[in-house]
Amino acid sequence: MQLIINGKTRNFEVANFSVANLVTTLALEGKRLAIECNGEIVPRSQFADTQLADGDKLEIVGAVGGG
């Protein structure tokens, strides 16, 4: 499966792949994230239920704290 993440093409060797699987694969679990898939925000509560398809375009943004 080929996904475009933050403007870069990435290949994954999976057939059924959810946003939650992607977060785990990219080692982003536990981080405060906003994920957009094909122009639509994916609520965190829907990560496990949102299936990705070949060619999907994702933007992943992490919250940064500090002062």
Summary of the structure (lengths in Angstrom):
residues: 67
radius of gyration: 11.7
end to end distance: 39.6
largest distance: 42.2
contacts: 144
relative contact order: 0.31
helix: 15%
strand: 36%
